[in-house]
Amino acid sequence: MSIATLPHLLRPITGPAAWRGDQIAKQADWIYRLSDEEVAELETVGTEFLRDDPDLRFAQAEDYPLPRVAEGLRRWGHAMDNGRGFVLVRGLKSDLYSDALSASIFYVLGLHLGEPMRQNELGDSFDHVIATTNKLMSDPDALSSRTRDRLNFHSDSSDVVALMCLRGAKNGGASILISGATIYNEVLRRRPDLAPLLFQPWHYDWYKQDHSAPARYYTSPMCSYAGGVFSMYAGSSMIRSAQQYPEVPRMTAQQFELLDLLDEIFLEPGLPIEMDFRPGDIQWLLNYTALHSRTAYEDYAEPRLRRHLLRLWLKRDTNRPLTEGFGRNVVKKRDEDRDDAVPPELARFHISQICYPRLDWGL
C-alpha cells in the first residue's frame, strides 16, 4: 500500500478523540462523580445481584434496573462513543465493600453498557489484574495482568475495556492512556512515508496474552479508517514478540522503523494522561480510541493489601464502522458454544466464584 492509495488519510484526524494528556489533565469533565443517591442504588442492586448469583452468561441488564444511575450511564456511553473515548467514574467505596460486592456492582454496570465477553479460554468474563508472580514482561511466559512490571501501550480485545480499582499499590501502578488519533497524527507529522503501514495487517502474539489461546498469534491492522471514522488497535511489544515464532513472516526494515517511532511517540511528554486510580474508581474506555498502559509498581507485603483491579471486556453496539479483520476478532462472545468445552471443575460462571482471582493461573 502506498501513500497514493490513501489520499483521504494524509491529513490529521480531528475531533474530541484527538486529545493531548497535558491539555485534558487541566480539566475535570472526564471524571464523573457519583452522587450519594447513585452510590446507594448501586450498593442495593449490587447486593441483590450477589444474592441472586445468576449464571453470568445469561444475566440481563433489565433484571437489574438502575433508574438513578441511568443518566450517568448515558453520559458515560456518549463520552466513549462520541467524545474523548473514556471516562473515570469515582465515588464507590470498594475499601468498605467485600470484593464480591464490588465485583457485583461492576458487573451490573457492565451489563448496562454492553455485553460482557470471555477473557480467556476458561470462559471467565472477569479478569483480575493482580500480581501472582515476580516475572518481568521480558519473560516469554509472563502475563501482563499477573506481573508488577511496567506495561507498554496496547489495546485490548473488545469494544470497551473497563477497570475497577479494589486496592491500589504501595507505590506506582498508575493507569495511563494515550489517544490513538494523536498517535496517528504524530506519525503523519514525523514520518508520513510510514503512515500507510498502519493500515496493513500485523502479526500479534496471542500466547503472550493468554497461555490457553488456540493459536500463537493473530493478525490485524493497527489502524482502521471506515465510513469516515478512525480507530486504532496496536501494541508494539505484542508485535515484536510474535517475531519469535518461525511461522510468522519476518518484518521489513520499514516496519521496524515504524515500531521504533511508535515507542518514541508513546514516551513523548504531554501526549499521555496519567490517572490517580483510587479504590472504587472505574475507568471505561472505548478500545478503538485510545491505548492504555501502566507504570511498574511495588506491592504491600500483606496479601490482603496488594494492588488488585477487576477487568471487564464489553461488546458494545456503537455502530462504529471498522475495517474487516480489525482487532483481535478471533475472540468470541460469552454465549458461544466454546463455554461448553470448559471442564466443569474449572468453570466459573457465577459472581460468587469469579469475584476471586485464579491464583494458580498465569504463573
Summary of the structure (lengths in Angstrom):
residues: 363
radius of gyration: 19.9
end to end distance: 41.0
largest distance: 59.7
contacts: 1166
relative contact order: 0.23
helix: 30%
strand: 21%
